[in-house]
Each structure stands twice: as structure tokens, then as C-alpha cells.
Amino acid sequence: MSSATAVLEIGRHTSRVAPRVRTVRFEDYSGIAALHNRHGFASRSFDEWASLWIHNPFYNELTEWPIGWLLEDENQTIVGYLGNIPLPYEFRGRRIVAATSRAWLVDCGFRSYSFALLNRFFQQKYVDLFLNTTVNENAIRGYEAFRVSRVPVGAWDQSIFWITNYRGFTASFLTNKGVHALGLLSLPVSLGLFAQDKLPRKSLGAQRSGVSLTFVNSFDIRFDNFWEKSLCSNSDILLATRSREILDWHFQLALAENRAWVLLAEEGSELVAYAIFLRRDNRNLGLDRMRLIDFQSLAGRNEVLTPMLCRALDRCRMESVHMLEIVGLSPERQRVIDIAGLRRRSLPSWSYFYKANDDQLAQALNDPRSWDPSCFDGDASL
């Protein structure tokens, strides 16, 4: 099912009977899938959907965690849904229980009850931190009503990207503009884009370093060792847990379907950085897109990002992916790759919001130095 938040507007309900709000059960899957389909979102299989909790190592540590809430009309038809996924974080030696919302969907006739779902989400007493990383322009008013804050690091309303397949990218661009004579225009437009990017491509290729770069299809003990080192050196930064077990749950299916790439940077036998890329295609526009989801490096090794992006760009071109995209990169890492001549585009809205459940944590997270956010956070890559 889509991870996008998709309440289109808050309006009056047309039913004479108020819908019932109740906790989601796994046997509600078919009704939730039907709701997604009515709103034009592709449904995941039951196993894929249920794995967000059943195979989630953190969910299995918790007791009585609600997997979401739904609105049910007088005919017991599901007319609204909001998922609720638990995620483990670490901050200043403390385990942080985070909750991320997923797929806020309500049928048009019941949208005056939309806030009842969000209210259940934000009223959870045993949650330390609420994260909402896929809030779109249609739902931003709803989340802001609960006094959420924008994450203070990264530009979460901008995309920076490379074009890696000019014909495919141009065809998608012209489709988005409503141009139908694709065969006549795509070649000259793509050649123009290629000429513009010639110099930046050379600049990026010149930044390769001496690290060994390798794509892998699974997570092994090296990731546990890397996570322990990161945790020790970044104790004052809010970090999503990146143990081998959590990474495997997060990306196992995508790796099996070649929708995710994991790239390692090693010096000798030491893992100094890794990057995870995930397909984020736009089927309506015919756009094949790969996104940098997460980049983690040992202290002082941000420069490794540039050769790793070079390697990912090469693979995108080889596999005819149209573009490689980055969203929300920290300013420190942004400076590393600014020399590469990335293109930029504005997104419709800010997508990453948070709310702490106690004043002490809220005060600490007001400081940008407490953050190192990425698309690994929340449900942006689930």
C-alpha cells in the first residue's frame, strides 16, 4: 500500500450516522486494500502489509501496540484508515520509542471525521516521539493542527537530482507537461539536457577516491559493528536504530526485487560508509527514479559520498533508470556534492514533521545539532 499521506481535503460528511473509530486488526486487510484502491493507490499484498508489524523486530518487543485505526460506517465498511508503525531510536543513551503514521485515507463523505484518526495517533501515551515523513500538501493542515514541528535539518521541500537516461526522462517530463508529440520532441530536448550536463558529469567523475566500493544484497555482521561505532560517536544525535536486524526487516523485500541497492565503501577490511538507494518510480508519468535513502559514514568520512554517488549513477545508466534523486540531505553532506552540478526542483510541500511527547525531549530536539535525518526515518522508505 502507498506510504503517502492522502487526505485530499477536510469536508462535511454525507452519512447520517457517525462512523465508528476502532483499532485495526490484521483481518481488516481486505477492507483497507479496497479503501486504497478507491483512492487510486496500489495495494500491497497481505504479507507485505502485515510485515510492517509481524516482521518488525521492535513491534515484537512491545505489548499491545495498535497497528492503526479505522473509521467504519453503519454497514461495517471501512471508510477511513491510519497506520501506526513503531520504530526504535537512540538519543543520549536512551532508547526512544517512535511512532510513524502511514496512509491517512478517508472517503469523501466522512472527511469531517478525519481528525479522529490523527487524534488517536497523537494521543498514544507510551510513545516518546511522533514522526511523519510523508506528509503531502493535501494533509499538511491536518498534521499542523496537532502542533507538529518541521525537522530543523535538511531541505524537505526540495529535490536534487541527476538525469541518467535522457530519452526516458524527457518522455516523462513531456508527459507531465501534457505534450503528446513525444516522438518529435523527446530527441532534441534530451540532447539539449545531455549537452547541459556534460561538464557536471566530468566534474563528478573526477572525484573518485581510493576506497573500495561494492554492492551487496544482504546485511551481515559488518552492519552491526558499524552501528555500534556510530552509536558511540554520535550519542548526542537522534538516530534511528540501524542494526543488522532492523535493516534486514526494512529492506529485505526491496532487495529481493532489485528495488533497493546497498553500496559499501571499505578501506581494507573496515567498513567506512554505506549508502542505500531505493526505487521511487512515478508510474503515472512513466518515470523510473532511484532515490538515495540513507548515507552513513564514520566520523570525518563524508567525502566518500561523492564516489559512491558516481558508482550509483553508473548503475542507473546501465539499468536505464531515468534519474537519481536526493531529498533532505544535511548541509554538511550537501557541501560535499555541490561541486557535482546537481539539478534542483521544488517539491509541493515540506514532508518531514515531528512531535516529542515530553518537554525535555522537545527542547533537546529544537537544536539542529541533535539531528541527522534521512529518508530512512519514519515510513519514507517502508
N, C-alpha and C positions, 0 to 999 in steps of 0.2 A: 504494500500500500504506500501511497505517497507520503513523504515526510513533510510536505509543505503544509503550512497552516492556511486554511482555505475558507474561512467565513467571508462571504462576499460583502455582506452588509448586515447591519442590525436593524431589523424592521419589525412590523407588527405580525403577530401570529394570526392565522385564519381559522385555526381549530377552536371550537367552543370549549374543549376540555384541555386543561393544562397538562403537558406531558409529565411523566414521572421521571425523576432523576434517580439512577441507581448505579451501583458498581458493575463494571464489565466482568463477564465471565468468559472463559475460553469458548464455551459453546455458543456465544453470541457472534462468532466469526462470520457466519453467512449473512446476517443482517448488517454487520459493519461493512462487509465487502459490497453488499448491494448499495449501501449509502455512498461509498466511494464511487461506485460505477455511475450512480445518478449524477454525481458532480463532475464526472469526466476524468476521474483519477483511476489509473490501472490498479487492480487489486493484486496483492501478493498472495501466494498460496497460504493455506492454513499453517503449514510447517514453518514457512518463512516468517509469517506474522508472529506466531507463538514463540519462535526462537528469541524474540526480543526480550522475553522473560524466562522461558523454560531453560534456555541455554546460557542465560546471563549469570555469570558466577556471583555477582553481587546480589541479584534478586534472590538467589538461592541461600544467601546468608541471612536474609531478612524474614521477618514474620508478618503476616497479614498486610503485605504490600498490595494496594489496589492497582490493577493493571490499567485502569482508566474508568471513565464514567460515560454514561449514555443517557439520552433522552428517549423515552418510549411513549408513543401515543396510546389512545384508548384501545387500539386494535393490537397492541403489543408490537407495533412496527418501530424499528429503531430509526429515529429521525434526527439524532444528533450524537456526536461521539468526540471524546478527547482521550488520547492515550497518555499513559503515565509510566515512564521508564526510569528505574533507579540507576545511578552511576556513582562510582566511588571516586573521590578526590582526596588530595592530601594538601594540608596547609599548616605550616609551622608546627609540625609534629602531630597534627590532629587529623584523624580520619573525618572527612566531610561527606555527609550523605546528601547527594544532589539528586534532584528530580528534573527530568526534562519532559515537556509536553510534546505531543505528537498528533498531527492531523486533526485540528479543531474544525469539525464539519457539522453544519446544522442545515436541515432543509428549510427552504424559504418560508414556509408557513409557520415555522416555530422559532424564528430567529430572535424574537424578543426574549427567549429563554436561554440564549447562548451564554450569557454571563453565569448562569447557574453551573455550567461545566467548569469554567475558569475559576469560579469561586471554590469549588471542591478541590481543584488543583492547588490553589494558593493557601487553602486552609489546613493543609497537612502539617500536623504538629511535630512529627518526627523527622522532618526534612530540614537540613541546615541551609541549603542553597537551592533556589529555583533557577534553572537555565532554560532559555528559549532562544534557539539559534536558527530557526527557520521561519521567523515571523515575517510575513509579507505585507505589502501595502494595504491589503484588504482587512487585515486583522490587527494592525498596529494600534488602533484606537482602543480595542478591547484589552490588550495587554497593558497599555499605558494607564488604563483606569485602575489597575492594581498597583500603581506606583513602582513599576519596574524601572531599572536604570540601564542606560546604554553601557556596554562594556567599554572601558576607557582606553583601550589599546587596539590599534588597527583600524582600517577604513572599511567598515562592514556595509557600506553602501556603494562600493566601487569594486570593479574587477580589473585586473591587469592580465594581459594575455599575449601569447604568440599565435600567429596563424601557421599551421603546419601542413595544411592541404588547401592550396589556394582555390582550386576549382570547386571543391566541396564547400568551403567556407563561403565563397562568393555566391554559389547557388542558394545556400541557406539565407544569406544576407538579402538577396534579391527577393526571395520568397517572403521574408519578413516585411519587406517594403511593398509587397503586393505587385511586384513586377513579374509578368508572365512570360515574357520573351527571354527565357533563361539562356537558351542556346545562342542567341545573338549577342547577349551582353556579358555572359559569365566569363568568356575567354579574355576580352580586353580588360575587364575590371580586375580579374585575377592576375593578369600580367602587370597591371599597374600596382597592385598591392605587393606583388613579388619584387618589383623594382624598388619600392619604398623600403622594403625590409632587407635589402641586400647588405647594406652596411651594418645594421644591427646584428645580422646573423654572423658576420665575420667577427664583430666585436665580442659576441658571446662565445664563439668557438675558441677565441684566443685565451679564454680564462680557465682552461682546463688545468688541473693540478696533478700532483703525483699520487693521489690516493687511488686505491683500487676500488672500482665500482662494480657491483654485482646485483642483478635482480634475483630475488628468491621468491618461492611460492608458499612459504610457511614461516612460522615463528619458532625459534629454538631458544636454547639456554642463553645465547648471547643477548637476547632482548631482556631477560630477567636481570642479567648483570648490568646492562646499560641502564635499566630503570633504577636499580639501586644506586648507581653512581649519580644519576640525575637527581634523585630524591635527596641525596646527601648534599649536593652542591646548590640546590635550589629550594631549600626548606622555607624560604620567605616568599615563595611564589605559589599561587594556587595552581595545582597540577592535576589533571585527570590521570587516574591510575593507568599506567601503560605496561603492566606486567604481561608476560607471555600469554597467560590465560585470558586476560581481558582482550588483548589484541586479536587472539585467535577467534574468540566469540564475535568480535566486532567485524572482522574482515574475511572469515573463513569462506562463506558462500561467494562473496565477490571475487576472491582469489580463484576459487574453483571454476568460476565462469569467465575468467580473464577480464573482469571489470575492475580489478584492482591490481596495481603494481607496487611491490615493495622493493626499494633500492637501497642497498647498503654501501657505505663508504668506510673502508678499512685501511689502516696503516699497520702492516704486518699482520698480527693476529688480533689487533684491537679494533673494535667497532667504535668509530668516532662520530658517526652520524647515520641517520636513516631518514628516508622520505617515503611517504605513502601517497599514491595517486589513485583516484577513483573516477570511473566514468560517470559523467553527468550530462547525458545526451538530452537534446530537446527534439523529441520525435515529431512534434508538430511542424517544426522548421526543417527537419532533416539534418540537424546539426549534431555531429559527433564530437563530443567535448570531453577532455580529460582535465581533472582538477587536482591541484596539489592539496591534499587533505591535511597532512601533518609533516613537519620537518623538525627533527630533534637532533641536537648536536651536543657534544661535550663542551664545557666552558671554553670560550675563545675560538671555537671552530665554525663560526657561521659562514666563513668564506667557502666552505665545502659545498654550500648550497648551489653556487654557480656551476661547477662541473656536473653536479647531479642533475640540474635542470637541462644542461646540454645533453646528457645521456637520455633523459626522458623525452626531450624534443626529437632526438634521433629516432627513438622508438615510435613516437607519434607519427612521424613521417613514414616510417617503414610500414606501419599498420594502417595508414591512410586516415588517421584521426584528424579532424579538421582544425582543432585548436587546443592549446594547453593554457589553463586558466588558474589564477591565484586570487583568493579572496581573503581579506583580513590579516595579511602578513604584518608582523610587528615592524615598527620603524627601523630597528636595528638591522633586521634581515632585509627589509626593503632597500636600505642603502647599499647592501652588498650587491644587489642585482640591478640597480638603477642604470648602470652603465650598459646594460644589455639592450636598451631601446624598446622596452615593452610598450605595447598599446594599452590604452585605458578606456574604460567605459563606465558610465554611471549606472547603478542599479536602482530599481524603483523605490527602495526604502532601506533603512537600517534593519539588519536581520538578527542581531545578537543582543539580547537583553538578559538581565539577571535581577534577582532579588534575594537578599540574605534574610534569614529568619530571626536573627538576633542583632542587637545594636553593635556589639563588639566586632562581629564579623563584617557587618555592613561598613563600619568605619574603616576597618583594615582594607577592604576591597575598594574603597574610594580612591586609594593610592594606586596610580597606574603601575608602579613598580611591583605590585602584588600580582600582576597578571602576565601570562604568556599564552594568550588564547589562540586557537586554531579551529579549523573545521572538524577536528576530532571531537570537539566539545559538543555537548547536547546530542541532538539527533541528526545533525547536519550530514553525517556520513553513515547513518544506520539504514 
